[in-house]
Amino acid sequence: MDKPSRMTVAITGASGSAYALRLLQCLLQQGVQVDLLVSDAAREVMRLEEQLVLPEEDALAAFLGSHLSVDVSRLKVWGKRDWLSPVASGSSQAGPMVVCPCSTGTLSAIACGASNNLIERAADVCIKEKRPLILVPRETPLSAIHLENMLKLARLGVTILPAMPGFYRQPQSVADLVDFVVARILVSLGLPQALMSPWGEER
C-alpha cells in the first residue's frame, strides 16, 4: 500500500478510546490529513474511559489539538449526517479509512451496507471503491453473529484488526499495550511507526 496523505478515522462506541486518541495523534504528527467522524456512543465511552467531555464538531478539532499536543490544521471533523462531506462520495479522494475502536453494532451495519450515518456510509464507499478499510473491534466473547460479519467483510477485502495487544514484548504500562495495537494499524496503512520495533530487530 502506498503511504496515504489523507484518510478517514471514525471513532465508535466500543471500549478502547485510548487507541483512537493515540492513532489520531500519530497520524497528525506525520502530517496526514484526517477526516474525523465521532459517534454519539463514542463520546460517552470517551467520557467514561478518558474523563474527556468532547465538544461539538465545530470546536472538537481545537480541543483535540490541545489535548494531544498536535497541530490540527490538517484535521477536519464532520457531523454524523454531513452528507456533503468528501467521505460520503466515491468521487472524492478521501483515501483509506480506519474505524477505531469499532463497535459490533457498527461492524454489523457496515457488513450489511446500512449507511444510516456518515460513518457507515464512508465505510460503504471504501468497500465499493476498493479502498483500504481497517476495522478495530474490541469485544469479548464474540458471538457467531460477530464472527460471521467479520468473515463477510474480510472476504470483501476489509482488514479486521482486533484490539488484541501482545504481551511478548513485556509491556510496562497500559500505554505500551495501546502502542502495540496502534503500531499494527499504522503498518497496515503503509505508514512509518516508531512505537514498536519490528520483530527480531532488537536481537
Contact map, one row per residue, 1 for C-alpha under 8 A:
11100000000000000000000000000000000000000000000000000000000000000000000000000000000000000000000000000000000000000000000000000000000000000000000000000000000000000000000000000000000000000000110000000000000
11110000000000000000000000000000000000000000000000000000000000000000000000000000000000000000000000000000000000000000000000000000000000000000000000000000000000000000000000000000000000000000010000000000000
11111000000000000000000000000000000000000000000000000000000000000000000000000000000000000000000000000000000000000000000000000000000000000000000000000000000000000000000000000000000000000000111000000000000
01111110000000000000000000000001000000000000000000000000000000000000000000000000000000000000001100000000000000000000000000000000000000000000000000000000000000000000000000000000000000000000111000000000000
00111110000000000000000000000011100000000000000000000000000000000000000000000000000000000000001000000000000000000000000000000000000000000000000000000000000000000000000000000000000000000000000000000000000
00011111000000000000000000000001111000000000000000000000000000000000000000000000000000000000111100000000000000000000000000000000000000000000000000000000000000000000000000000000000000000000000000000000000
00011111100000000000000000000001111000000000000000000000000000000000000000000000000000000000011110000000000000000000000000000000000000000000000000000000000000000000000000000000000000000000000000000000000
00000111110000000000000000000000011110000000000000000000000000000000000000000000000000100000011111000000000000000000000000000000000000000000000000000000000000000000000000000000000000000000000000000000000
00000011111000000000000100000000011110000000000000000000000000000000000000000000000000000000000011110000000000000000000000000000000000000000000000000000000000000000000000000000000000000000000000000000000
00000001111100000000000000000000000111100000000000000000000000000000000000000000000000000000000011111000000000000000001000000000000000000000000000000000000000000000000000000000000000000000000000000000000
00000000111110001001000000000000000111100100000000000000000000000000000000000000000000000000000000111100000000000000000000000000000000000000000000000000000000000000000000000000000000000000000000000000000
00000000011111000000000000000000000001111100000000000000000000000000000000000000000000000000000000111110010000000000000000000000000000000000000000000000000000000000000000000000000000000000000000000000000
00000000001111100000000000000000000000111111100000000000000000000000000000000000000000000000000000001110000000000000000000000000000000000000000000000000000000000000000000000000000000000000000000000000000
00000000000111111000000000000000000000000100100000000000000000000000000000000000000000000000000000001111000000000000000000000000000000001110000000000000000000000000000000000000000000000000000000000000000
00000000000011111000000000000000000000000000100010000000000000000000000000000000000000000000000000001000000000000000000000000000000000000110000000000000000000000000000000000000000000000000000000000000000
00000000000001111111000000000000000000000000000010000000000000000000000000000000000000000000000000011000000000000000000000000000000000000100000000000000000000000010000000000000000000000000000000000000000
00000000001001111111100000000000000000000100110011000000000000000000000000000000000000000000000000001000000000000000000000000000000000000000000000000000000000000000000000000000000000000000000000000000000
00000000000000011111110000000000000000000000000001000000000000000000000000000000000000000000000000000000000000000000000000000000000000000000000000000000000000000000000000000000010000000000000000000000000
00000000000000011111111000000000000000000000000000000000000000000000000000000000000000000000000000011000000000000000000000000000000000000000000000000000000000000000000000000000011011000000000000000000000
00000000001000011111111100000000000000000000000000000000000000000000000000000000000000000000000000011000000000000000000000000000000000000000000000000000000000000000000000000000000000000000000000000000000
00000000000000001111111110000000000000000000000000000000000000000001000000000000000000000000000000000000000000000000000000000000000000000000000000000000000000000000000000000000000000000000000000000000000
00000000000000000111111111000000000000000000000000000000000000000000000000000000000000000000000000000000000000000000000000000000000000000000000000000000000000000000000000000000011001000000000000000000000
00000000000000000011111111100000000000000000000000000000000000000000000000000000000000000000000000000000000000000000000000000000000000000000000000000000000000000000000000000000000001000100000000000000000
00000000100000000001111111110000000000000000000000000000000000000000000000000000000000000000000000000000000000000000000000000000000000000000000000000000000000000000000000000000000000000000000000000000000
00000000000000000000111111111000000000000000000000000000000000000001010000000000000000000000000000000000000000000000000000000000000000000000000000000000000000000000000000000000000000000000000000000000000
00000000000000000000011111111100000000000000000000000000000000000000000000000000000000000000000000000000000000000000000000000000000000000000000000000000000000000000000000000000000000000000000000000000000
00000000000000000000001111111111110000000000000000000000000000000000000000000000000000000000000000000000000000000000000000000000000000000000000000000000000000000000000000000000000000000000000000000000000
00000000000000000000000111111111110000000000000000000000000000000000011101100000000000000000000000000000000000000000000000000000000000000000000000000000000000000000000000000000000000000000000000000000000
00000000000000000000000011111111000000000000000000000000000000000000011000000000000000000000000000000000000000000000000000000000000000000000000000000000000000000000000000000000000000000000000000000000000
00000000000000000000000001111111000000000000000000000000000000000000000000000000000000000000000000000000000000000000000000000000000000000000000000000000000000000000000000000000000000000000000000000000000
00001000000000000000000000111111100000000000000000000000000000000000000001000000000000000000000000000000000000000000000000000000000000000000000000000000000000000000000000000000000000000000000000000000000
00011110000000000000000000111111110000000000000000000000000000000000000001000000000000000000000000000000000000000000000000000000000000000000000000000000000000000000000000000000000000000000000000000000000
00001110000000000000000000110011111000000000000000000000000000000000000001100000000000000000000000000000000000000000000000000000000000000000000000000000000000000000000000000000000000000000000000000000000
00000111100000000000000000110001111100000000000000000000000000000000000001110000000000000000000000000000000000000000000000000000000000000000000000000000000000000000000000000000000000000000000000000000000
00000111100000000000000000000000111110000000000000000000000000000000000000111100000000100000010000000000000000000000000000000000000000000000000000000000000000000000000000000000000000000000000000000000000
00000001111000000000000000000000011111000000000000000000000000000000000000111100000000000000000000000000000000000000000000000000000000000000000000000000000000000000000000000000000000000000000000000000000
00000001111000000000000000000000001111100000000000000000000000000000000000001111000000000000000000000000000000000000011000000000000000000000000000000000000000000000000000000000000000000000000000000000000
00000000011100000000000000000000000111110110000000000000000000000000000000000011000000000000000000000000000000000000000000000000000000000000000000000000000000000000000000000000000000000000000000000000000
00000000011110000000000000000000000011111110000000000000000000000000000000000001000000000000000000000000000000000000001000000000000000000000000000000000000000000000000000000000000000000000000000000000000
00000000000110000000000000000000000001111111000000000000000000000000000000000000000000000000000000000000000000000000000000000000000000000000000000000000000000000000000000000000000000000000000000000000000
00000000000110000000000000000000000000111111100000000000000000000000000000000000000000000000000000000000000000000000000000000000000000000000000000000000000000000000000000000000000000000000000000000000000
00000000001111001000000000000000000001111111110000000000000000000000000000000000000000000000000000000000000000000000000000000000000000000000000000000000000000000000000000000000000000000000000000000000000
00000000000010000000000000000000000001111111111000001100000000000000000000000000000000000000000000000000000000000000000000000000000000000000000000000000000000000000000000000000000000000000000000000000000
00000000000010000000000000000000000000011111111100000000000000000000000000000000000000000000000000000000000000000000000000000000000000000000000000000000000000000000000000000000000000000000000000000000000
00000000000011101000000000000000000000001111111111000000000000000000000000000000000000000000000000000000000000000000000000000000000000000000000000000000000000000000000000000000000000000000000000000000000
00000000000000001000000000000000000000000111111111111100000000000000000000000000000000000000000000000000000000000000000000000000000000000000000000000000000000000000000000000000000000000000000000000000000
00000000000000000000000000000000000000000011111111111100000000000000000000000000000000000000000000000000000000000000000000000000000000000000000000000000000000000000000000000000000000000000000000000000000
00000000000000000000000000000000000000000001111111110000000000000000000000000000000000000000000000000000000000000000000000000000000000000000000000000000000000000000000000000000000000000000000000000000000
00000000000000111000000000000000000000000000111111110000000000000000000000000000000000000000000000000000000000000000000000000000000000000000000000000000000000000000000000000000000000000000000000000000000
00000000000000001100000000000000000000000000111111110000000000000000000000000000000000000000000000000000000000000000000000000000000000000000000000000000000000000000000000000000000000000000000000000000000
00000000000000000000000000000000000000000000011111111000000000000000000000000000000000000000000000000000000000000000000000000000000000000000000000000000000000000000000000000000000000000000000000000000000
00000000000000000000000000000000000000000000011111111100000000000000000000000000000000000000000000000000000000000000000000000000000000000000000000000000000000000000000000000000000000000000000000000000000
00000000000000000000000000000000000000000010011000111110000000000000000000000000000000000000000000000000000000000000000000000000000000000000000000000000000000000000000000000000000000000000000000000000000
00000000000000000000000000000000000000000010011000011111000100100000000000000000000000000000000000000000000000000000000000000000000000000000000000000000000000000000000000000000000000000000000000000000000
00000000000000000000000000000000000000000000000000001111111100100000000000000000000000000000000000000000000000000000000000000000000000000000000000000000000000000000000000000000000000000000000000000000000
00000000000000000000000000000000000000000000000000000111111100000000000000000000000000000000000000000000000000000000000000000000000000000000000000000000000000000000000000000000000000000000000000000000000
00000000000000000000000000000000000000000000000000000011111110000000000000001110000000000000000000000000000000000000000000000000000000000000000000000000000000000000000000000000000000000000000000000000000
00000000000000000000000000000000000000000000000000000011111110000000000000001000000000000000000000000000000000000000000000000000000000000000000000000000000000000000000000000000000000000000000000000000000
00000000000000000000000000000000000000000000000000000011111111100000000000000000000000000000000000000000000000000000000000000000000000000000000000000000000000000000000000000000000000000000000000000000000
00000000000000000000000000000000000000000000000000000111111111110000000000001000000000000000000000000000000000000000000000000000000000000000000000000000000000000000000000000000000000000000000000000000000
00000000000000000000000000000000000000000000000000000000111111111000000100111000000000000000000000000000000000000000000000000000000000000000000000000000000000000000000000000000000000000000000000000000000
00000000000000000000000000000000000000000000000000000000001111111100000100000000000000000000000000000000000000000000000000000000000000000000000000000000000000000000000000000000000000000000000000000000000
00000000000000000000000000000000000000000000000000000110001111111110000000000000000000000000000000000000000000000000000000000000000000000000000000000000000000000000000000000000000000000000000000000000000
00000000000000000000000000000000000000000000000000000000000111111111100100000000000000000000000000000000000000000000000000000000000000000000000000000000000000000000000000000000000000000000000000000000000
00000000000000000000000000000000000000000000000000000000000011111111111100000000000000000000000000000000000000000000000000000000000000000000000000000000000000000000000000000000000000000000000000000000000
00000000000000000000000000000000000000000000000000000000000001111111110000000000000000000000000000000000000000000000000000000000000000000000000000000000000000000000000000000000000000000000000000000000000
00000000000000000000000000000000000000000000000000000000000000111111100000000000000000000000000000000000000000000000000000000000000000000000000000000000000000000000000000000000000000000000000000000000000
00000000000000000000100010000000000000000000000000000000000000011111110000000000000000000000000000000000000000000000000000000000000000000000000000000000000000000000000000000000000000000000000000000000000
00000000000000000000000000000000000000000000000000000000000000011111111000000000000000000000000000000000000000000000000000000000000000000000000000000000000000000000000000000000000000000000000000000000000
00000000000000000000000010011000000000000000000000000000000000001101111100000000000000000000000000000000000000000000000000000000000000000000000000000000000000000000000000000000000000000000000000000000000
00000000000000000000000000011000000000000000000000000000000000001000111111000000000000000000000000000000000000000000000000000000000000000000000000000000000000000000000000000000000000000000000000000000000
00000000000000000000000000010000000000000000000000000000000011011000011111100000000000000000000000000000000000000000000000000000000000000000000000000000000000000000000000000000000000000000000000000000000
00000000000000000000000000000000000000000000000000000000000000000000001111100000000000000000000000000000000000000000000000000000000000000000000000000000000000000000000000000000000000000000000000000000000
00000000000000000000000000010011110000000000000000000000000000000000001111110000000000000000000000000000000000000000000000000000000000000000000000000000000000000000000000000000000000000000000000000000000
00000000000000000000000000010000111100000000000000000000000010000000000111111000000000000000000000000000000000000000000000000000000000000000000000000000000000000000000000000000000000000000000000000000000
00000000000000000000000000000000011100000000000000000000000010000000000001111100000000000000000000000000000000000000000000000000000000000000000000000000000000000000000000000000000000000000000000000000000
00000000000000000000000000000000001110000000000000000000110110000000000000111110000000000000000000000000000000000000000000000000000000000000000000000000000000000000000000000000000000000000000000000000000
00000000000000000000000000000000001110000000000000000000100000000000000000011111010010000000000000000000000000000000000000000000000000000000000000000000000000000000000000000000000000000000000000000000000
00000000000000000000000000000000000011000000000000000000100000000000000000001111110000000000000000000000000000000000010000000000000000000000000000000000000000000000000000000000000000000000000000000000000
00000000000000000000000000000000000011100000000000000000000000000000000000000111110000000000000000000000000000000000111000000000000000000000000000000000000000000000000000000000000000000000000000000000000
00000000000000000000000000000000000000000000000000000000000000000000000000000011111000000000000000000000000000000000110000000000000000000000000000000000000000000000000000000000000000000000000000000000000
00000000000000000000000000000000000000000000000000000000000000000000000000000111111110000000000000000000000000000000010000000000000000000000000000000000000000000000000000000000000000000000000000000000000
00000000000000000000000000000000000000000000000000000000000000000000000000000000111110010000000000000000000000000000010000000000000000000000000000000000000000000000000000000000000000000000000000000000000
00000000000000000000000000000000000000000000000000000000000000000000000000000000011111010000000000000000000000000000000000000000000000000000000000000000000000000000000000000000000000000000000000000000000
00000000000000000000000000000000000000000000000000000000000000000000000000000100011111111000000000000000000000000000000000000000000000000000000000000000000000000000000000000000000000000000000000000000000
00000000000000000000000000000000000000000000000000000000000000000000000000000000000111111001110000000000000000000000000000000000000000000000000000000000000000000000000000000000000000000000000000000000000
00000001000000000000000000000000001000000000000000000000000000000000000000000000000011111101010000000000000000000000010011001000000000000000000000000000000000000000000000000000000000000000000000000000000
00000000000000000000000000000000000000000000000000000000000000000000000000000000001111111100000000000000000000000000010011001000000000000000000000000000000000000000000000000000000000000000000000000000000
00000000000000000000000000000000000000000000000000000000000000000000000000000000000011111111000000000000000000000000000001001000000000000000000000000000000000000000000000000000000000000000000000000000000
00000000000000000000000000000000000000000000000000000000000000000000000000000000000000111111100000000000000000000000000000001101100000000000000000000000000000000000000000000000000000000000000000000000000
00000000000000000000000000000000000000000000000000000000000000000000000000000000000000001111100000000000000000000000000000000000000000000000000000000000000000000000000000000000000000000000000000000000000
00000000000000000000000000000000000000000000000000000000000000000000000000000000000001101111110000000000000000000000000000000000000000000000000000000000000000000000000000000000000000000000000000000000000
00000100000000000000000000000000000000000000000000000000000000000000000000000000000001000111111000000000000000000000000000000000000000000000000000000000000000000000000000000000000000000000000000000000000
00000111000000000000000000000000001000000000000000000000000000000000000000000000000001100001111100000000000000000000000000000000000000000000000000000000000000000000000000000000000000000000000000000000000
00011111000000000000000000000000000000000000000000000000000000000000000000000000000000000000111110000000000000000000000000000000001100000000000000000000000000000000000000000000000000000000000000000000000
00010111000000000000000000000000000000000000000000000000000000000000000000000000000000000000011111000000000000000000000000000100001110000000000000000000000000000000000000000000000000000000100000000000000
00000011110000000000000000000000000000000000000000000000000000000000000000000000000000000000001111100000000000000000000001100100001111000000000000000000000000000000000000000000000000000000000000000000000
00000001110000000000000000000000000000000000000000000000000000000000000000000000000000000000000111110000000000000000000000000000000011110000000000000000000000000000000000000000000000000000000000000000000
00000000111100000000000000000000000000000000000000000000000000000000000000000000000000000000000011111100000000000000000000000000000011110000000000000000000000000000000000000000000000000000000000000000000
00000000111100010011000000000000000000000000000000000000000000000000000000000000000000000000000001111100000000000000000000000000000000111000000000000000000000000000000000000000000000000000000000000000000
00000000011111111011000000000000000000000000000000000000000000000000000000000000000000000000000000111110000000000000000000000000000000111100000000000000000000000010000000000000000000000000000000000000000
00000000001111000000000000000000000000000000000000000000000000000000000000000000000000000000000000111111011000000000000000000000000000111100000000000000000000000000000000000000000000000000000000000000000
00000000000111000000000000000000000000000000000000000000000000000000000000000000000000000000000000001111111000000000000000000000000000001110000000000000000000000000000000000000000000000000000000000000000
00000000000001000000000000000000000000000000000000000000000000000000000000000000000000000000000000000111111100000000000000000000000000001010000001000000000000000000000000000000000000000000000000000000000
00000000000000000000000000000000000000000000000000000000000000000000000000000000000000000000000000000011111110000000000000000000000000000000000000000000000000000000000000000000000000000000000000000000000
00000000000100000000000000000000000000000000000000000000000000000000000000000000000000000000000000000111111111000000000100000000000000000000000000000000000000000000000000000000000000000000000000000000000
00000000000000000000000000000000000000000000000000000000000000000000000000000000000000000000000000000111111111100000000000000000000000101000000001001100000000000000000000000000000000000000000000000000000
00000000000000000000000000000000000000000000000000000000000000000000000000000000000000000000000000000001111111110000000000000000000000000000000001001000000000000000000000000000000000000000000000000000000
00000000000000000000000000000000000000000000000000000000000000000000000000000000000000000000000000000000111111111110000100000000000000000000000000000000000000000000000000000000000000000000000000000000000
00000000000000000000000000000000000000000000000000000000000000000000000000000000000000000000000000000000011111111110000100110000000000000000000000000000000000000000000000000000000000000000000000000000000
00000000000000000000000000000000000000000000000000000000000000000000000000000000000000000000000000000000001111111100000000000000000000000000000000001101100000000000000000000000000000000000000000000000000
00000000000000000000000000000000000000000000000000000000000000000000000000000000000000000000000000000000000111111100000000000000000000000000000000000000000000000000000000000000000000000000000000000000000
00000000000000000000000000000000000000000000000000000000000000000000000000000000000000000000000000000000000011111110000110010000000000000000000000000000000000000000000000000000000000000000000000000000000
00000000000000000000000000000000000000000000000000000000000000000000000000000000000000000000000000000000000011111111000110000000000000000000000000000000000000000000000000000000000000000000000000000000000
00000000000000000000000000000000000000000000000000000000000000000000000000000000000000000000000000000000000011001111111111010000000000000000000000000000000000000000000000000000000000000000000000000000000
00000000000000000000000000000000000000000000000000000000000000000000000000000000000000000000000000000000000000000111110110000000000000000000000000000000000000000000000000000000000000000000000000000000000
00000000000000000000000000000000000000000000000000000000000000000000000000000001100000000000000000000000000000000011111110000000000000000000000000000000000000000000000000000000000000000000000000000000000
00000000000000000000000000000000000010000000000000000000000000000000000000000011111000110000000000000000000000000011111111000000000000000000000000000000000000000000000000000000000000000000000000000000000
00000000010000000000000000000000000010100000000000000000000000000000000000000001000000000000000000000000000000000010111111100000000000000000000000000000000000000000000000000000000000000000000000000000000
00000000000000000000000000000000000000000000000000000000000000000000000000000000000000000000000000000000010011001111111111110000000000000000000000000000000000000000000000000000000000000000000000000000000
00000000000000000000000000000000000000000000000000000000000000000000000000000000000000110000000000000000000000001111111111111000000000000000000000000000000000000000000000000000000000000000000000000000000
00000000000000000000000000000000000000000000000000000000000000000000000000000000000000111000000010000000000000000010011111111100000000000000000000000000000000000000000000000000000000000000000000000000000
00000000000000000000000000000000000000000000000000000000000000000000000000000000000000000000000010000000000001000000001111111110000010000000000000000000000000000000000000000000000000000000000000000000000
00000000000000000000000000000000000000000000000000000000000000000000000000000000000000000000000000000000000001001010000111111111000000000000000000000000000000000000000000000000000000000000000000000000000
00000000000000000000000000000000000000000000000000000000000000000000000000000000000000111100000000000000000000000000000011111111100000000000000000000000000000000000000000000000000000000000000000000000000
00000000000000000000000000000000000000000000000000000000000000000000000000000000000000000100000110000000000000000000000001111111111110000000000000000000000000000000000000000000000000000000000000000000000
00000000000000000000000000000000000000000000000000000000000000000000000000000000000000000000000000000000000000000000000000111111111110000000000000000000000111000000000000000000000000000000000000000000000
00000000000000000000000000000000000000000000000000000000000000000000000000000000000000000100000000000000000000000000000000011111111000000000000000000000000000000000000000000000000000000000000000000000000
00000000000000000000000000000000000000000000000000000000000000000000000000000000000000000100000000000000000000000000000000001111111000000000000000000000000000000000000000000000000000000000000000000000000
00000000000000000000000000000000000000000000000000000000000000000000000000000000000000000000000000000000000000000000000000000111111100000000000000000000000010000000000000000000000000000000000000000000000
00000000000000000000000000000000000000000000000000000000000000000000000000000000000000000000001110000000000000000000000000000111111110000000000000000000000000000000000000000000000000000000000000000000000
00000000000000000000000000000000000000000000000000000000000000000000000000000000000000000000001110000000000000000000000000000110011111000000000000000000000011100000000000000000000000000000100000000000000
00000000000000000000000000000000000000000000000000000000000000000000000000000000000000000000000111100000000000000000000000100110001111100000000000000000000011100000000000000000000000000000000000000000000
00000000000000000000000000000000000000000000000000000000000000000000000000000000000000000000000011100000000000000000000000000000000111110000000000000000000001111000000000000000000000001000000000000000000
00000000000000000000000000000000000000000000000000000000000000000000000000000000000000000000000001111100001000000000000000000000000011111000000000000000000001111100000000000000000000000000000000000000000
00000000000000000000000000000000000000000000000000000000000000000000000000000000000000000000000001111100000000000000000000000000000001111100000000000000000000011110000000000000000000000000000000000000000
00000000000001000000000000000000000000000000000000000000000000000000000000000000000000000000000000011111001000000000000000000000000000111110000000000000000000011110000000000000000000000000000000000000000
00000000000001110000000000000000000000000000000000000000000000000000000000000000000000000000000000001110000000000000000000000000000000011111000000000000000000000111000000000000000000000000000000000000000
00000000000001100000000000000000000000000000000000000000000000000000000000000000000000000000000000000011000000000000000000000000000000001111110000000000000000000000000000000000000000000000000000000000000
00000000000000000000000000000000000000000000000000000000000000000000000000000000000000000000000000000000000000000000000000000000000000000111110000000000000000000000000000000000000000000000000000000000000
00000000000000000000000000000000000000000000000000000000000000000000000000000000000000000000000000000000000000000000000000000000000000000011111000000000000000000000000000000000000000000000000000000000000
00000000000000000000000000000000000000000000000000000000000000000000000000000000000000000000000000000000000000000000000000000000000000000011111111100000000000000000000000000000000000000000000000000000000
00000000000000000000000000000000000000000000000000000000000000000000000000000000000000000000000000000000000000000000000000000000000000000000111111100000000000000000000000000000000000000000000000000000000
00000000000000000000000000000000000000000000000000000000000000000000000000000000000000000000000000000000000000000000000000000000000000000000011111110000000000000000000000000000000000000000000000000000000
00000000000000000000000000000000000000000000000000000000000000000000000000000000000000000000000000000000000000000000000000000000000000000000011111111000000000000000000000000000000000000000000000000000000
00000000000000000000000000000000000000000000000000000000000000000000000000000000000000000000000000000001001100000000000000000000000000000000011111111100000000000000000000000000000000000000000000000000000
00000000000000000000000000000000000000000000000000000000000000000000000000000000000000000000000000000000000000000000000000000000000000000000011111111110000000000000000000000000000000000000000000000000000
00000000000000000000000000000000000000000000000000000000000000000000000000000000000000000000000000000000000000000000000000000000000000000000000111111111000000000000000000000000000000000000000000000000000
00000000000000000000000000000000000000000000000000000000000000000000000000000000000000000000000000000000001100100000000000000000000000000000000011111111100000000000000000000000000000000000000000000000000
00000000000000000000000000000000000000000000000000000000000000000000000000000000000000000000000000000000001000100000000000000000000000000000000001111111110000010000000000000000000000000000000000000000000
00000000000000000000000000000000000000000000000000000000000000000000000000000000000000000000000000000000000000000000000000000000000000000000000000111111111000000000000000000000000000000000000000000000000
00000000000000000000000000000000000000000000000000000000000000000000000000000000000000000000000000000000000000100000000000000000000000000000000000011111111100000000000000000000000000000000000000000000000
00000000000000000000000000000000000000000000000000000000000000000000000000000000000000000000000000000000000000100000000000000000000000000000000000001111111111110000000000000000000000000000000000000000000
00000000000000000000000000000000000000000000000000000000000000000000000000000000000000000000000000000000000000000000000000000000000000000000000000000111111111110000000000000000000000000000000000000000000
00000000000000000000000000000000000000000000000000000000000000000000000000000000000000000000000000000000000000000000000000000000000000000000000000000011111111000000000000000000000000000000000000000000000
00000000000000000000000000000000000000000000000000000000000000000000000000000000000000000000000000000000000000000000000000000010000000000000000000000001111111000000000000000000000000000000000000000000000
00000000000000000000000000000000000000000000000000000000000000000000000000000000000000000000000000000000000000000000000000000010010110000000000000000000111111100000000000000000000000000000000000000000000
00000000000000000000000000000000000000000000000000000000000000000000000000000000000000000000000000000000000000000000000000000010000111100000000000000000111111110000000000000000000000000000000000000000000
00000000000000000000000000000000000000000000000000000000000000000000000000000000000000000000000000000000000000000000000000000000000111100000000000000000110011111000000000000000000000000000000000000000000
00000000000000000000000000000000000000000000000000000000000000000000000000000000000000000000000000000000000000000000000000000000000001111000000000000100110001111100000000000000000000000000000000000000000
00000000000000000000000000000000000000000000000000000000000000000000000000000000000000000000000000000000000000000000000000000000000001111000000000000000000000111110000000000000000000001000000000000000000
00000000000000000000000000000000000000000000000000000000000000000000000000000000000000000000000000000000000000000000000000000000000000111100000000000000000000011111000000000000000000000000000000000000000
00000000000000010000000000000000000000000000000000000000000000000000000000000000000000000000000000001000000000000000000000000000000000011100000000000000000000001111100000000000000010000000000000000000000
00000000000000000000000000000000000000000000000000000000000000000000000000000000000000000000000000000000000000000000000000000000000000000100000000000000000000000111110000000000000010000000000000000000000
00000000000000000000000000000000000000000000000000000000000000000000000000000000000000000000000000000000000000000000000000000000000000000000000000000000000000000011111000000000110110000000000000000000000
00000000000000000000000000000000000000000000000000000000000000000000000000000000000000000000000000000000000000000000000000000000000000000000000000000000000000000001111110000000100100000000000000000000000
00000000000000000000000000000000000000000000000000000000000000000000000000000000000000000000000000000000000000000000000000000000000000000000000000000000000000000000111111100000100000000000000000000000000
00000000000000000000000000000000000000000000000000000000000000000000000000000000000000000000000000000000000000000000000000000000000000000000000000000000000000000000011111100000000000000000000000000000000
00000000000000000000000000000000000000000000000000000000000000000000000000000000000000000000000000000000000000000000000000000000000000000000000000000000000000000000011111100000000000000000000000000000000
00000000000000000000000000000000000000000000000000000000000000000000000000000000000000000000000000000000000000000000000000000000000000000000000000000000000000000000001111110000000000000000000000000000000
00000000000000000000000000000000000000000000000000000000000000000000000000000000000000000000000000000000000000000000000000000000000000000000000000000000000000000000001111111101100000000000000000000000000
00000000000000000000000000000000000000000000000000000000000000000000000000000000000000000000000000000000000000000000000000000000000000000000000000000000000000000000000001111101000000000000000000000000000
00000000000000000000000000000000000000000000000000000000000000000000000000000000000000000000000000000000000000000000000000000000000000000000000000000000000000000000000000111111100000000000000000000000000
00000000000000000000000000000000000000000000000000000000000000000000000000000000000000000000000000000000000000000000000000000000000000000000000000000000000000000000000000111111110000000000000000000000000
00000000000000000000000000000000000000000000000000000000000000000000000000000000000000000000000000000000000000000000000000000000000000000000000000000000000000000000000000001111111000000000000000000000000
00000000000000000000000000000000000000000000000000000000000000000000000000000000000000000000000000000000000000000000000000000000000000000000000000000000000000000000000000111111111100000000000000000000000
00000000000000000000000000000000000000000000000000000000000000000000000000000000000000000000000000000000000000000000000000000000000000000000000000000000000000000000111000101111111110000000000000000000000
00000000000000000110010000000000000000000000000000000000000000000000000000000000000000000000000000000000000000000000000000000000000000000000000000000000000000000000100000000111111111000000000000000000000
00000000000000000010010000000000000000000000000000000000000000000000000000000000000000000000000000000000000000000000000000000000000000000000000000000000000000000000000000000011111111100000000000110000000
00000000000000000000000000000000000000000000000000000000000000000000000000000000000000000000000000000000000000000000000000000000000000000000000000000000000000000000110000000001111111110000000000110000000
00000000000000000010000000000000000000000000000000000000000000000000000000000000000000000000000000000000000000000000000000000000000000000000000000000000000000000011100000000000111111111000000000000000000
00000000000000000010011000000000000000000000000000000000000000000000000000000000000000000000000000000000000000000000000000000000000000000000000000000000000000000000000000000000011111111100000000000000000
00000000000000000000000000000000000000000000000000000000000000000000000000000000000000000000000000000000000000000000000000000000000000000000000000000000000000000000000000000000001111111110000011110000000
00000000000000000000000000000000000000000000000000000000000000000000000000000000000000000000000000000000000000000000000000000000000000000000000000000000000000000000000000000000000111111111000000000000000
00000000000000000000000000000000000000000000000000000000000000000000000000000000000000000000000000000000000000000000000000000000000001000000000000000000000000001000000000000000000011111111100000000000000
00000000000000000000001000000000000000000000000000000000000000000000000000000000000000000000000000000000000000000000000000000000000000000000000000000000000000000000000000000000000001111111111110000000000
00000000000000000000000000000000000000000000000000000000000000000000000000000000000000000000000000000000000000000000000000000000000000000000000000000000000000000000000000000000000000111111111110000000000
00000000000000000000000000000000000000000000000000000000000000000000000000000000000000000000000000000000000000000000000000000000000000000000000000000000000000000000000000000000000000011111111000000000000
10110000000000000000000000000000000000000000000000000000000000000000000000000000000000000000000100000000000000000000000000000000000100000000000000000000000000000000000000000000000000001111111000000000000
11110000000000000000000000000000000000000000000000000000000000000000000000000000000000000000000000000000000000000000000000000000000000000000000000000000000000000000000000000000000000000111111100000000000
00110000000000000000000000000000000000000000000000000000000000000000000000000000000000000000000000000000000000000000000000000000000000000000000000000000000000000000000000000000000000000111111110000000000
00000000000000000000000000000000000000000000000000000000000000000000000000000000000000000000000000000000000000000000000000000000000000000000000000000000000000000000000000000000000000000110011111000000000
00000000000000000000000000000000000000000000000000000000000000000000000000000000000000000000000000000000000000000000000000000000000000000000000000000000000000000000000000000000000000100110001111110000000
00000000000000000000000000000000000000000000000000000000000000000000000000000000000000000000000000000000000000000000000000000000000000000000000000000000000000000000000000000000000000100000000111111000000
00000000000000000000000000000000000000000000000000000000000000000000000000000000000000000000000000000000000000000000000000000000000000000000000000000000000000000000000000000000001100100000000011111000000
00000000000000000000000000000000000000000000000000000000000000000000000000000000000000000000000000000000000000000000000000000000000000000000000000000000000000000000000000000000001100100000000011111100000
00000000000000000000000000000000000000000000000000000000000000000000000000000000000000000000000000000000000000000000000000000000000000000000000000000000000000000000000000000000000000000000000001111110110
00000000000000000000000000000000000000000000000000000000000000000000000000000000000000000000000000000000000000000000000000000000000000000000000000000000000000000000000000000000000000000000000000011111100
00000000000000000000000000000000000000000000000000000000000000000000000000000000000000000000000000000000000000000000000000000000000000000000000000000000000000000000000000000000000000000000000000001111110
00000000000000000000000000000000000000000000000000000000000000000000000000000000000000000000000000000000000000000000000000000000000000000000000000000000000000000000000000000000000000000000000000000111111
00000000000000000000000000000000000000000000000000000000000000000000000000000000000000000000000000000000000000000000000000000000000000000000000000000000000000000000000000000000000000000000000000001111111
00000000000000000000000000000000000000000000000000000000000000000000000000000000000000000000000000000000000000000000000000000000000000000000000000000000000000000000000000000000000000000000000000001011111
00000000000000000000000000000000000000000000000000000000000000000000000000000000000000000000000000000000000000000000000000000000000000000000000000000000000000000000000000000000000000000000000000000001111
